[in-house]
Amino acid sequence: MGFYALSFAISRLNRGVLPDFTGFDRFPSVRLEWLGVQQACQGAGLGTIIMGRVLSACREIIDAAQIPAVTLTPADERSERFYTRIGFVPLTRRKLGEMVLPAKDVIEATEPG
C-alpha cells in the first residue's frame, strides 16, 4: 500500500529557516528519501498516515542524535503541496528544491494529545 525510506544527509544552511543553528554553513538532517502510496490507494489519506509514522521515527532520531531538522526533495508539484501542508518549507528558491521541517516542528507534531 505504501512505504518510506529515511537516511542521513548534510544540507546547506538557510538561516532564515533554521535561525537557531549557528556556527556552520551546513547542517545534518534526517532525510526522507522516499514516501509512496500505491496508485490505487492514493487519495484515501494513507500518505498522511504514513507521514505520521515518518515523523514519529524522525522524532526518535532527533531525540537520540540531536539532529536539527528533517529534509526532503519533492518529486513533483503534487508532493510539494502535500509536504507544505504538513509544514515543510523551502530551503531554496528553486522549484521542487530541497524542503525542511525544523526539529521543533517535528517534536510539536508528535507530542501526545
C-alpha positions as CSV (number, residue, x, y, z in Angstrom):
1,M,0.0,0.0,0.0
2,G,2.7,2.5,0.9
3,F,6.3,2.8,2.0
4,Y,9.0,5.3,3.1
5,A,12.8,5.4,3.4
6,L,14.9,7.5,5.7
7,S,18.6,8.4,5.6
8,F,21.0,11.0,7.0
9,A,22.1,14.0,4.9
10,I,24.1,17.1,5.1
11,S,22.3,20.2,3.7
12,R,23.3,23.8,3.0
13,L,22.1,26.1,5.8
14,N,19.4,28.7,5.3
15,R,19.5,30.8,8.5
16,G,16.1,32.2,7.6
17,V,14.6,28.7,8.1
18,L,16.9,27.4,10.9
19,P,17.9,30.6,12.8
20,D,18.9,28.7,16.0
21,F,21.5,26.6,14.2
22,T,24.7,28.6,14.3
23,G,28.4,28.3,13.6
24,F,28.3,26.3,10.4
25,D,27.1,26.7,6.8
26,R,25.8,23.2,6.6
27,F,23.6,21.1,8.9
28,P,22.9,17.4,9.5
29,S,19.4,16.1,8.9
30,V,17.2,13.1,8.8
31,R,16.3,12.8,5.1
32,L,13.0,11.5,3.8
33,E,14.3,9.8,0.6
34,W,11.0,8.2,-0.5
35,L,7.4,8.2,0.6
36,G,5.0,6.5,-1.7
37,V,1.4,5.2,-1.8
38,Q,0.2,2.6,-4.3
39,Q,-1.7,4.4,-7.1
40,A,-4.9,2.5,-6.4
41,C,-4.8,3.7,-2.7
42,Q,-4.0,7.4,-3.4
43,G,-6.4,10.0,-2.2
44,A,-7.6,7.9,0.8
45,G,-5.4,9.6,3.4
46,L,-2.7,6.8,3.5
47,G,0.1,9.3,2.7
48,T,-0.9,11.3,5.8
49,I,-1.0,8.2,7.9
50,I,2.5,7.1,6.7
51,M,3.8,10.6,7.2
52,G,2.7,10.3,10.8
53,R,4.9,7.2,11.1
54,V,7.7,9.1,9.4
55,L,7.6,12.0,11.8
56,S,7.5,9.6,14.8
57,A,10.6,7.8,13.5
58,C,12.3,11.1,12.9
59,R,11.4,12.3,16.4
60,E,13.2,9.2,17.9
61,I,16.3,10.0,15.8
62,I,16.1,13.7,16.7
63,D,15.9,12.9,20.4
64,A,18.7,10.4,20.2
65,A,21.2,12.3,18.0
66,Q,20.2,15.9,18.4
67,I,19.5,16.3,14.6
68,P,18.1,19.8,13.9
69,A,15.8,19.0,11.0
70,V,14.1,16.7,8.5
71,T,14.8,17.3,4.9
72,L,13.4,16.1,1.6
73,T,13.1,16.9,-2.1
74,P,9.6,16.6,-3.5
75,A,9.2,14.5,-6.7
76,D,6.6,16.8,-8.2
77,E,4.3,19.7,-7.5
78,R,1.6,17.5,-6.0
79,S,4.0,16.1,-3.5
80,E,5.4,19.6,-2.8
81,R,1.9,20.7,-1.9
82,F,1.5,17.7,0.4
83,Y,4.7,18.4,2.3
84,T,3.8,22.1,2.5
85,R,0.5,21.2,4.2
86,I,2.5,19.2,6.7
87,G,4.7,22.2,7.5
88,F,7.8,21.7,5.3
89,V,9.3,25.0,4.0
90,P,11.6,25.5,1.0
91,L,15.4,25.7,1.7
92,T,16.0,27.2,-1.7
93,R,14.0,29.3,-4.2
94,R,14.3,26.6,-6.8
95,K,11.1,24.9,-7.9
96,L,10.9,21.4,-6.4
97,G,14.0,22.2,-4.4
98,E,15.0,20.8,-1.0
99,M,12.5,21.4,1.8
100,V,13.0,21.3,5.6
101,L,10.9,20.8,8.7
102,P,12.8,22.0,11.8
103,A,13.2,19.6,14.7
104,K,11.0,21.8,17.0
105,D,8.1,21.4,14.5
106,V,8.7,17.6,14.4
107,I,8.6,17.5,18.2
108,E,5.4,19.6,18.3
109,A,3.7,17.4,15.7
110,T,4.5,14.2,17.6
111,E,3.5,15.4,21.1
112,P,0.7,13.3,22.5
113,G,-2.7,14.8,22.7
